[in-house]
Amino acid sequence: MSLLQLLKRHGLRPKKGLGQNFLHDEEIAQAIVAAALSGSPGHFLEIGPGVGSLTVPLLSAVKELTVLEQDASLLPVLRSRCQGLGNLEIIHTDALRFSFRERAEALAAPLIIVANLPYHISSPMLFHLLQQGDAIQSMVLMFQKEVAERIAAAPGSKAYGTLSVHTQLWMEVTPLLSVPPTAFYPIPKVDSAVIRLHRRSTPLAEVGNYYQFQQTVKAAFGQRRKTLLNALKVLTEQPLQWLQKSGIDPQRRGETLSVVEMVHLANCWPEEAVSGAEYVEGEISAIMPSMTD
């Protein structure tokens, strides 16, 4: 049964407000499942299963799967398509409000996350997952291609920015495959890409204070054409002393700093620098980059 026939049979239409673009290319679905299966053992969890394009082959392979779905109208389709394939637990919830850490603790196992993420929540969802990363073994995620490129970007490249730094601090990033718009219904206006994120045993560098780290990263990339000497003026009246203390050339730009250098800069945070907020674990807005960073 084709995707269109399935939707018609259940009287469903993709909901633009939820960013629903259903994957219908079976070869791509199988490639995503194969990538998820290739890592270390853990409990598989899918975010936003939709009508089950990834759920069916994934459940068939692992036999036990948890899915988080916000759209209640899709739950009967999932149950119907997955009947007899294995133990499927459907949780009707908004994944941005879901505690992945509590789930991993309840299962006594790390999570392996699989998702075709709606474009409009992909960055907030990634940060929500990173903030609970100690519960996650690995993730195989589909993003808008531009976002995937920023996540995987190297220092000095145009795509390198806050998404790159925050993700690579904790995760090993591996680009897997590009996905054309024709693989979805309805057809989006952009290309997509799948990447694997594997949790590092330890971060690339130890962050002394997360509020200071996030503010340093934000300032460094806030105005990309500015040198660090000028960019850091939003945080301190003495940026030169800060940079001298860290041993970083004041004439460098933020996008040239490696993740380790960025952490080191933040750990040298000057006493007189702007403050007034403490890092609160789970607060997405505190470290959310803009889509142009």
C-alpha positions in Angstrom: 0.0 0.0 0.0 1.4 3.4 -1.0 1.7 6.3 1.5 -1.1 8.2 -0.3 -3.4 5.1 -0.1 -2.6 4.7 3.5 -3.4 8.3 4.4 -6.6 8.1 2.3 -7.7 4.9 4.0 -7.4 6.4 7.4 -8.8 9.8 6.4 -5.6 11.6 7.2 -3.7 14.6 5.7 -0.3 15.9 6.7 -0.6 18.8 9.2 1.5 21.8 8.2 1.4 23.2 11.7 3.2 20.1 13.0 5.7 20.2 10.1 4.6 16.7 8.9 6.5 15.5 5.8 6.2 11.8 5.7 9.1 9.7 4.4 7.9 7.2 1.8 11.2 6.1 0.2 11.7 2.6 1.6 15.4 2.3 0.6 16.2 5.5 2.6 14.2 4.2 5.5 16.1 0.9 5.4 19.4 2.8 5.3 18.5 4.8 8.4 17.5 1.7 10.3 20.7 0.0 9.3 22.7 2.9 10.6 20.8 2.9 13.9 21.5 -0.9 14.3 25.2 -0.6 13.7 26.1 1.0 17.0 26.3 -0.2 20.6 23.3 -1.9 22.3 20.6 0.1 24.0 16.9 0.7 24.0 15.5 2.1 20.7 13.3 5.2 20.8 11.8 7.0 17.8 10.7 10.6 17.9 7.8 11.5 15.6 7.0 8.2 13.9 4.2 9.6 11.8 2.6 6.8 9.9 5.4 4.4 10.7 7.8 4.7 7.7 10.8 4.1 10.0 8.8 2.4 12.7 7.8 -0.7 10.8 11.4 -1.7 9.6 12.9 -0.7 12.9 10.5 -2.6 15.1 10.8 -5.6 12.7 14.5 -5.6 13.4 14.7 -4.8 17.1 11.4 -6.3 18.4 11.1 -3.7 21.2 10.6 0.0 20.5 9.3 3.1 22.2 7.9 5.9 20.0 6.9 9.5 20.9 4.1 10.9 18.8 2.3 14.3 19.4 -0.5 13.8 16.8 -3.2 11.6 18.3 -4.8 11.0 14.9 -1.8 9.0 13.8 -1.8 6.5 16.7 -4.3 4.1 15.2 -2.3 3.9 12.0 0.9 3.0 14.0 -0.9 0.4 16.0 -2.4 -1.2 12.9 0.8 -1.2 10.9 3.0 -2.6 13.7 0.6 -5.3 15.0 2.5 -8.5 15.4 5.9 -7.0 14.6 7.1 -6.7 18.2 6.6 -4.9 21.4 5.7 -1.3 20.5 5.1 1.3 23.3 3.4 4.4 22.0 3.7 7.5 24.2 1.4 10.4 23.1 3.5 13.4 24.1 5.4 16.4 22.9 9.0 15.2 22.6 10.3 18.7 23.6 8.8 18.2 27.0 9.8 14.5 27.4 12.4 13.4 29.9 14.8 11.1 28.0 16.9 10.8 31.1 14.0 9.5 33.2 13.1 7.0 30.4 16.6 5.7 30.3 16.7 5.3 34.1 13.4 3.5 34.1 14.7 1.1 31.4 18.2 0.8 33.0 19.6 1.1 29.5 21.0 4.0 27.4 18.8 5.2 24.5 19.4 4.9 20.8 17.3 7.7 19.2 16.0 7.6 15.7 14.0 10.5 14.1 12.9 12.3 11.0 12.6 15.6 12.7 10.2 18.3 11.6 12.3 21.2 10.3 10.8 23.8 12.6 11.7 22.0 15.8 15.0 20.4 14.8 17.4 22.8 16.5 15.4 23.0 19.8 15.0 19.2 19.7 18.7 18.7 19.3 19.5 21.0 22.2 16.9 19.2 24.3 18.6 15.9 23.5 22.1 17.2 24.2 21.0 18.5 27.6 20.0 14.9 28.5 22.9 13.3 26.6 24.1 11.2 29.5 21.0 9.1 28.9 21.7 8.7 25.2 24.1 6.2 23.5 23.7 7.4 20.0 21.3 9.2 17.6 20.5 8.8 13.9 18.6 12.0 12.9 17.3 13.6 9.8 17.6 17.3 9.4 17.2 20.0 6.8 20.5 19.6 4.9 21.7 23.1 5.8 21.3 22.3 9.6 23.0 19.0 9.2 26.0 20.7 7.6 26.2 23.2 10.4 26.2 20.4 13.0 29.1 18.6 11.3 31.0 21.7 10.2 34.8 22.1 11.0 36.3 25.3 12.4 37.1 27.9 9.8 34.2 26.9 7.5 31.2 29.1 6.7 28.8 26.6 8.3 30.7 26.4 11.6 28.9 28.0 14.5 27.0 27.5 17.7 25.3 24.3 16.6 28.7 22.8 15.7 30.3 23.8 19.0 27.6 22.6 21.3 27.0 19.4 19.5 30.6 18.4 18.9 31.6 19.1 22.5 29.5 16.0 23.5 29.0 14.0 20.3 31.0 12.4 17.5 29.3 13.6 14.3 29.2 11.4 11.2 27.3 12.5 8.1 25.5 9.5 6.6 23.4 10.3 3.5 21.6 13.1 1.6 17.8 12.8 1.1 16.0 14.5 -1.8 12.7 16.3 -1.4 11.0 13.6 -3.5 11.5 11.1 -0.7 8.7 12.8 1.3 5.0 13.6 1.1 4.2 16.4 0.9 7.4 17.4 -1.0 9.4 20.0 1.0 11.2 22.8 -0.6 14.6 21.9 0.8 17.0 18.9 0.8 17.5 16.8 3.9 20.4 14.9 5.3 20.9 12.1 7.9 23.7 12.2 10.5 24.8 9.9 13.3 25.7 11.4 16.7 27.5 9.1 19.0 28.0 10.1 22.6 31.6 10.7 23.6 32.8 8.9 26.8 34.1 12.3 27.9 33.5 15.7 26.4 36.2 17.2 24.2 37.0 19.6 27.1 35.7 20.1 30.6 33.4 23.1 30.9 33.8 25.0 34.1 30.5 26.9 34.0 27.8 26.3 31.4 26.3 29.8 31.6 29.7 31.3 30.8 30.4 28.8 28.1 27.1 29.5 26.3 27.5 33.2 26.5 31.1 33.0 25.2 30.0 30.9 22.2 27.0 33.3 21.6 29.3 36.3 21.6 32.0 34.8 19.5 29.5 34.0 16.7 27.2 36.9 17.3 28.9 39.1 14.6 31.0 36.8 12.5 33.0 39.5 10.7 34.3 40.9 14.0 37.5 39.9 15.6 37.2 38.3 19.0 38.7 41.5 20.5 35.5 43.4 19.3 33.0 40.5 19.5 33.7 39.9 23.2 33.0 43.6 24.1 29.3 42.6 24.6 30.5 40.7 27.7 33.4 42.7 29.1 35.0 46.1 28.9 38.4 44.4 28.9 38.3 41.8 26.1 42.1 42.2 25.5 43.0 41.1 29.0 40.5 38.1 28.7 42.1 37.0 25.4 45.6 37.5 26.7 44.8 35.3 29.8 43.5 32.6 27.5 46.5 32.8 25.1 44.2 33.4 22.1 45.1 35.9 19.4 42.7 38.9 19.7 42.6 39.3 15.9 41.2 35.8 15.4 37.5 35.5 14.6 35.1 33.2 16.5 34.6 30.7 13.7 38.4 29.9 13.7 38.3 28.6 17.3 38.1 24.8 17.8 35.7 23.4 20.3 38.5 22.9 22.8 39.7 26.5 22.3 36.2 27.8 22.8 35.8 25.9 26.1 39.3 27.2 27.2 38.2 30.8 26.4 35.0 30.4 28.4 36.9 28.8 31.3 39.1 32.0 31.5 36.0 34.1 32.0 37.0 37.4 33.6 35.5 38.4 37.0 34.1 41.7 35.7 32.3 40.1 32.7 28.6 40.4 32.3 26.7 37.8 34.3 23.3 37.6 36.0 21.9 34.2 35.0 23.0 30.8 36.1 22.8 27.8 33.8 19.6 25.8 34.4 19.7 22.3 33.1 17.0 21.7 30.6 16.5 25.4 29.7 16.4 25.3 25.9 16.2 29.1 25.3 19.4 29.7 27.2 21.7 28.1 24.6 19.5 28.1 21.5 21.4 29.6 18.5 19.7 31.6 15.9 19.2 29.8 12.5 21.9 32.0 11.0 24.6 31.4 13.6 
